[in-house]
């Protein structure tokens, strides 16, 4: 997905953070989102960043499980081979809001039982 590739490029060039599409890299993404929240960044100012981070997490799930992207009405989900739907973009927003969201944990749950 284009948003994921954009997030990877932006983090590499702007923040000098290398994202490699592994589940382990989502620890860094969760920390970056948490730092944005702690700095008091307005939600509207980070909406595109959160969308990119969510898309990145979704792409990690896609690559690890053979899932596919689903889109409808402007919303994007990941459908894993077991038929479950995941919303990594909304999870990034929850993480930023401090509502217990975690892209790392979303990935763990989505890939549970999938040979890696």
N, CA, C and O of each residue as an XYZ file, in Angstrom:
464
protein
N       0.837     -1.175      0.000
C       0.000      0.000      0.000
C       0.884      1.241      0.000
O       1.903      1.294      0.688
N       0.492      2.201     -0.756
C       1.279      3.433     -0.940
C       1.517      4.176      0.369
O       2.616      4.682      0.597
N       0.495      4.250      1.240
C       0.659      4.974      2.502
C       1.777      4.358      3.338
O       2.534      5.077      3.990
N       1.882      3.040      3.321
C       2.932      2.368      4.095
C       4.300      2.724      3.543
O       5.212      3.043      4.306
N       4.457      2.673      2.227
C       5.744      3.007      1.607
C       6.114      4.460      1.893
O       7.282      4.770      2.129
N       5.125      5.346      1.872
C       5.385      6.749      2.192
C       5.857      6.913      3.635
O       6.771      7.692      3.905
N       5.238      6.182      4.560
C       5.638      6.259      5.974
C       7.071      5.773      6.151
O       7.848      6.383      6.886
N       7.425      4.678      5.482
C       8.782      4.141      5.577
C       9.787      5.163      5.050
O      10.812      5.412      5.684
N       9.497      5.747      3.907
C      10.411      6.736      3.318
C      10.533      7.973      4.198
O      11.635      8.484      4.400
N       9.421      8.454      4.717
C       9.440      9.642      5.566
C      10.240      9.392      6.841
O      11.027     10.244      7.253
N      10.051      8.250      7.462
C      10.781      7.944      8.691
C      12.277      7.791      8.421
O      13.109      8.214      9.223
N      12.604      7.186      7.294
C      14.018      6.993      6.942
C      14.687      8.339      6.676
O      15.792      8.594      7.153
N      14.014      9.193      5.913
C      14.620     10.463      5.504
C      14.504     11.543      6.578
O      15.469     12.263      6.837
N      13.341     11.660      7.200
C      13.119     12.747      8.145
C      13.568     12.445      9.563
O      14.221     13.269     10.204
N      13.221     11.268     10.048
C      13.517     10.929     11.443
C      14.712      9.992     11.582
O      15.140      9.676     12.692
N      15.237      9.558     10.464
C      16.364      8.615     10.443
C      16.046      7.318     11.208
O      16.887      6.759     11.912
N      14.804      6.873     11.036
C      14.343      5.613     11.639
C      14.102      4.642     10.509
O      13.392      4.946      9.551
N      14.698      3.472     10.627
C      14.540      2.457      9.575
C      13.416      1.499      9.950
O      13.469      0.828     10.981
N      12.408      1.450      9.104
C      11.305      0.508      9.281
C      11.454     -0.575      8.224
O      11.563     -0.281      7.034
N      11.459     -1.827      8.663
C      11.795     -2.937      7.769
C      10.665     -3.951      7.574
O      10.915     -5.080      7.152
N       9.442     -3.562      7.874
C       8.268     -4.421      7.682
C       8.300     -5.678      8.549
O       7.748     -6.711      8.168
N       8.945     -5.594      9.709
C       8.918     -6.709     10.659
C       8.023     -6.328     11.834
O       7.808     -5.149     12.116
N       7.509     -7.347     12.507
C       6.688     -7.098     13.691
C       7.488     -6.342     14.752
O       6.933     -5.509     15.469
N       8.777     -6.625     14.856
C       9.615     -5.963     15.850
C       9.679     -4.454     15.606
O       9.786     -3.683     16.559
N       9.616     -4.027     14.351
C       9.699     -2.594     14.045
C       8.482     -1.837     14.568
O       8.530     -0.616     14.712
N       7.394     -2.547     14.852
C       6.198     -1.882     15.355
C       6.377     -1.364     16.782
O       5.624     -0.494     17.219
N       7.361     -1.886     17.510
C       7.705     -1.317     18.821
C       8.087      0.154     18.628
O       7.624      1.032     19.356
N       8.942      0.402     17.630
C       9.385      1.786     17.360
C       8.217      2.667     16.949
O       8.119      3.817     17.376
N       7.339      2.133     16.128
C       6.191      2.916     15.667
C       5.292      3.275     16.848
O       4.874      4.426     16.979
N       4.991      2.304     17.706
C       4.183      2.599     18.896
C       4.843      3.689     19.746
O       4.159      4.587     20.236
N       6.158      3.618     19.922
C       6.875      4.624     20.712
C       6.798      6.006     20.055
O       6.623      7.013     20.741
N       6.931      6.051     18.719
C       6.855      7.339     18.028
C       5.470      7.958     18.182
O       5.350      9.164     18.396
N       4.424      7.138     18.075
C       3.064      7.647     18.257
C       2.888      8.159     19.685
O       2.296      9.216     19.901
N       3.401      7.410     20.655
C       3.308      7.820     22.053
C       4.032      9.145     22.281
O       3.534      9.999     23.014
N       5.192      9.327     21.667
C       5.937     10.584     21.798
C       5.147     11.753     21.221
O       5.125     12.835     21.806
N       4.496     11.541     20.074
C       3.672     12.599     19.490
C       2.547     13.010     20.444
O       2.246     14.192     20.605
N       1.935     11.999     21.070
C       0.839     12.273     22.010
C       1.369     13.023     23.224
O       0.762     14.002     23.659
N       2.490     12.576     23.773
C       3.048     13.217     24.965
C       3.493     14.650     24.697
O       3.480     15.484     25.602
N       3.884     14.938     23.464
C       4.281     16.305     23.099
C       3.082     17.226     22.943
O       3.243     18.436     22.785
N       1.868     16.657     22.987
C       0.666     17.462     22.858
C       0.342     17.851     21.427
O      -0.336     18.851     21.188
N       0.823     17.067     20.480
C       0.561     17.353     19.075
C      -0.940     17.266     18.802
O      -1.572     16.282     19.185
N      -1.524     18.269     18.152
C      -2.964     18.217     17.844
C      -3.281     17.049     16.906
O      -2.536     16.801     15.958
N      -4.360     16.342     17.158
C      -4.724     15.202     16.311
C      -4.786     15.527     14.822
O      -4.343     14.730     13.995
N      -5.327     16.682     14.478
C      -5.431     17.042     13.059
C      -4.059     17.171     12.409
O      -3.914     16.936     11.209
N      -3.056     17.543     13.195
C      -1.712     17.734     12.656
C      -1.012     16.411     12.354
O      -0.061     16.373     11.573
N      -1.479     15.334     12.969
C      -0.806     14.045     12.770
C      -1.670     13.015     12.051
O      -1.284     11.851     11.947
N      -2.822     13.426     11.560
C      -3.732     12.460     10.918
C      -3.053     11.694      9.789
O      -3.189     10.473      9.709
N      -2.325     12.386      8.918
C      -1.652     11.690      7.813
C      -0.544     10.775      8.313
O      -0.320      9.704      7.749
N       0.145     11.187      9.360
C       1.202     10.349      9.948
C       0.585      9.078     10.524
O       1.095      7.978     10.312
N      -0.515      9.237     11.253
C      -1.189      8.076     11.840
C      -1.706      7.136     10.757
O      -1.612      5.916     10.891
N      -2.248      7.699      9.693
C      -2.707      6.870      8.572
C      -1.537      6.083      7.985
O      -1.669      4.896      7.686
N      -0.399      6.743      7.822
C       0.793      6.070      7.306
C       1.289      4.979      8.236
O       1.636      3.888      7.783
N       1.327      5.262      9.542
C       1.761      4.250     10.506
C       0.796      3.073     10.539
O       1.221      1.921     10.623
N      -0.505      3.359     10.473
C      -1.489      2.278     10.435
C      -1.344      1.430      9.188
O      -1.413      0.202      9.242
N      -1.140      2.102      8.059
C      -0.941      1.365      6.805
C       0.331      0.525      6.870
O       0.365     -0.596      6.362
N       1.364      1.060      7.487
C       2.606      0.302      7.653
C       2.344     -0.965      8.479
O       2.781     -2.052      8.102
N       1.637     -0.824      9.598
C       1.313     -1.994     10.422
C       0.481     -2.998      9.632
O       0.697     -4.206      9.725
N      -0.470     -2.490      8.856
C      -1.272     -3.380      8.020
C      -0.422     -4.128      7.018
O      -0.641     -5.313      6.769
N       0.542     -3.444      6.446
C       1.418     -4.091      5.465
C       2.307     -5.139      6.131
O       2.631     -6.155      5.517
N       2.701     -4.900      7.380
C       3.444     -5.927      8.125
C       2.584     -7.182      8.252
O       3.065     -8.295      8.038
N       1.316     -6.998      8.599
C       0.392     -8.131      8.728
C       0.216     -8.833      7.385
O       0.248    -10.062      7.318
N       0.033     -8.066      6.328
C      -0.140     -8.636      4.983
C       1.067     -9.508      4.625
O       0.911    -10.636      4.158
N       2.246     -8.983      4.844
C       3.464     -9.719      4.466
C       3.682    -10.961      5.319
O       4.223    -11.954      4.832
N       3.271    -10.923      6.582
C       3.494    -12.071      7.457
C       2.443    -13.154      7.323
O       2.714    -14.320      7.612
N       1.240    -12.781      6.886
C       0.154    -13.767      6.885
C      -0.394    -14.099      5.508
O      -1.156    -15.054      5.362
N      -0.019    -13.325      4.493
C      -0.640    -13.505      3.189
C      -2.018    -12.861      3.127
O      -2.835    -13.199      2.271
N      -2.269    -11.924      4.048
C      -3.550    -11.210      4.087
C      -3.673    -10.313      2.861
O      -2.754    -10.209      2.048
N      -4.826     -9.670      2.750
C      -5.025     -8.729      1.651
C      -5.736     -7.490      2.172
O      -6.454     -7.541      3.171
N      -5.523     -6.376      1.478
C      -6.172     -5.128      1.823
C      -7.600     -5.112      1.289
O      -7.859     -5.582      0.181
N      -8.515     -4.575      2.071
C      -9.907     -4.367      1.676
C     -10.223     -2.898      1.873
O      -9.789     -2.293      2.854
N     -10.962     -2.329      0.967
C     -11.343     -0.923      1.077
C     -12.815     -0.763      0.735
O     -13.350     -1.433     -0.149
N     -13.459      0.154      1.469
C     -14.856      0.459      1.206
C     -15.166      1.827      1.786
O     -14.898      2.085      2.959
N     -15.728      2.697      0.971
C     -16.127      4.008      1.454
C     -15.015      4.832      2.063
O     -15.265      5.635      2.962
N     -13.798      4.652      1.598
C     -12.672      5.412      2.131
C     -11.991      4.770      3.318
O     -10.938      5.243      3.747
N     -12.559      3.701      3.866
C     -11.937      2.974      4.975
C     -11.113      1.826      4.413
O     -11.426      1.279      3.356
N     -10.056      1.469      5.132
C      -9.175      0.385      4.688
C      -8.960     -0.602      5.827
O      -8.676     -0.210      6.959
N      -9.094     -1.859      5.520
C      -8.884     -2.937      6.481
C      -7.948     -3.958      5.876
O      -7.679     -3.967      4.675
N      -7.462     -4.822      6.757
C      -6.676     -5.971      6.329
C      -7.503     -7.207      6.655
O      -7.999     -7.366      7.771
N      -7.640     -8.069      5.669
C      -8.364     -9.338      5.896
C      -7.340    -10.463      5.890
O      -6.687    -10.720      4.879
N      -7.208    -11.133      7.034
C      -6.259    -12.238      7.145
C      -6.877    -13.499      6.540
O      -8.096    -13.583      6.387
N      -6.048    -14.469      6.200
C      -6.564    -15.681      5.547
C      -7.654    -16.412      6.331
O      -8.436    -17.163      5.748
N      -7.713    -16.199      7.651
C      -8.763    -16.849      8.448
C     -10.092    -16.095      8.380
O     -11.060    -16.489      9.030
N     -10.146    -15.007      7.592
C     -11.377    -14.267      7.385
C     -11.585    -13.086      8.320
O     -12.543    -12.331      8.153
N     -10.707    -12.912      9.297
C     -10.867    -11.795     10.225
C     -10.448    -10.480      9.562
O      -9.531    -10.443      8.742
N     -11.145     -9.399      9.941
C     -10.820     -8.058      9.445
C     -10.136     -7.267     10.556
O     -10.525     -7.333     11.722
N      -9.109     -6.519     10.165
C      -8.326     -5.708     11.100
C      -8.284     -4.282     10.575
O      -8.228     -4.063      9.365
N      -8.310     -3.318     11.478
C      -8.299     -1.912     11.090
C      -7.060     -1.232     11.691
O      -7.157     -0.579     12.730
N      -5.912     -1.382     11.050
C      -4.687     -0.832     11.624
C      -4.652      0.694     11.635
O      -3.985      1.274     12.492
N      -5.342      1.362     10.721
C      -5.356      2.825     10.725
C      -6.109      3.325     11.959
O      -5.655      4.247     12.636
N      -7.239      2.726     12.243
C      -7.983      3.106     13.456
C      -7.180      2.750     14.708
O      -7.243      3.475     15.701
N      -6.440      1.667     14.677
C      -5.613      1.289     15.824
C      -4.525      2.327     16.076
O      -4.206      2.619     17.228
N      -3.952      2.886     15.013
C      -2.959      3.956     15.174
C      -3.604      5.174     15.834
O      -2.990      5.821     16.682
N      -4.824      5.482     15.450
C      -5.543      6.608     16.069
C      -5.802      6.339     17.550
O      -5.653      7.231     18.385
N      -6.192      5.102     17.870
C      -6.427      4.725     19.275
C      -5.132      4.834     20.076
O      -5.138      5.285     21.221
N      -4.044      4.426     19.478
C      -2.734      4.507     20.137
C      -2.419      5.976     20.449
O      -1.985      6.296     21.555
N      -2.635      6.855     19.489
C      -2.367      8.280     19.682
C      -3.276      8.873     20.751
O      -2.841      9.711     21.541
N      -4.521      8.450     20.779
C      -5.485      8.977     21.747
C      -5.224      8.471     23.162
O      -5.805      8.982     24.119
N      -4.353      7.470     23.301
C      -4.086      6.908     24.618
C      -5.183      5.967     25.075
O      -5.350      5.735     26.273
N      -5.937      5.421     24.118
C      -7.058      4.526     24.433
C      -6.644      3.062     24.455
O      -7.477      2.185     24.223
N      -5.393      2.784     24.726
C      -4.943      1.403     24.815
C      -4.580      0.776     23.486
O      -4.329     -0.428     23.427
N      -4.545      1.555     22.422
C      -4.177      1.015     21.124
C      -2.698      0.675     21.051
O      -1.872      1.288     21.727
N      -2.378     -0.304     20.227
C      -0.988     -0.697     20.012
C      -0.891     -1.427     18.678
O      -1.526     -2.462     18.478
N      -0.099     -0.883     17.780
C       0.088     -1.546     16.487
C       0.853     -2.851     16.649
O       0.610     -3.813     15.920
N       1.765     -2.884     17.592
C       2.528     -4.113     17.867
C       1.593     -5.224     18.327
O       1.691     -6.357     17.855
N       0.686     -4.903     19.249
C      -0.237     -5.920     19.748
C      -1.270     -6.320     18.696
O      -1.670     -7.482     18.629
N      -1.702     -5.364     17.879
C      -2.612     -5.689     16.781
C      -1.960     -6.704     15.853
O      -2.587     -7.687     15.461
N      -0.707     -6.465     15.506
C       0.025     -7.379     14.635
C       0.172     -8.748     15.290
O      -0.001     -9.779     14.640
N       0.492     -8.748     16.581
C       0.627    -10.032     17.300
C      -0.670    -10.820     17.233
O      -0.659    -12.020     16.963
N      -1.792    -10.143     17.479
C      -3.084    -10.832     17.458
C      -3.443    -11.301     16.041
O      -3.956    -12.405     15.858
N      -3.169    -10.459     15.052
C      -3.524    -10.801     13.668
C      -2.685    -11.944     13.118
O      -3.141    -12.699     12.259
N      -1.465    -12.071     13.611
C      -0.581    -13.116     13.087
C      -0.541    -14.354     13.970
O       0.158    -15.316     13.651
N      -1.280    -14.347     15.075
C      -1.297    -15.499     15.980
C      -1.704    -16.757     15.214
O      -2.719    -16.777     14.518
N      -0.915    -17.772     15.354
C      -1.191    -19.038     14.681
C      -0.715    -19.095     13.259
O      -0.880    -20.115     12.590
N      -0.117    -18.004     12.774
C       0.411    -17.979     11.402
C       1.893    -18.311     11.443
O       2.636    -17.657     12.175
N       2.350    -19.295     10.689
C       3.775    -19.556     10.654
C       4.524    -18.357     10.089
O       4.165    -17.842      9.031
N       5.551    -17.917     10.782
C       6.323    -16.751     10.336
C       7.628    -17.186      9.753
O       8.420    -16.350      9.321
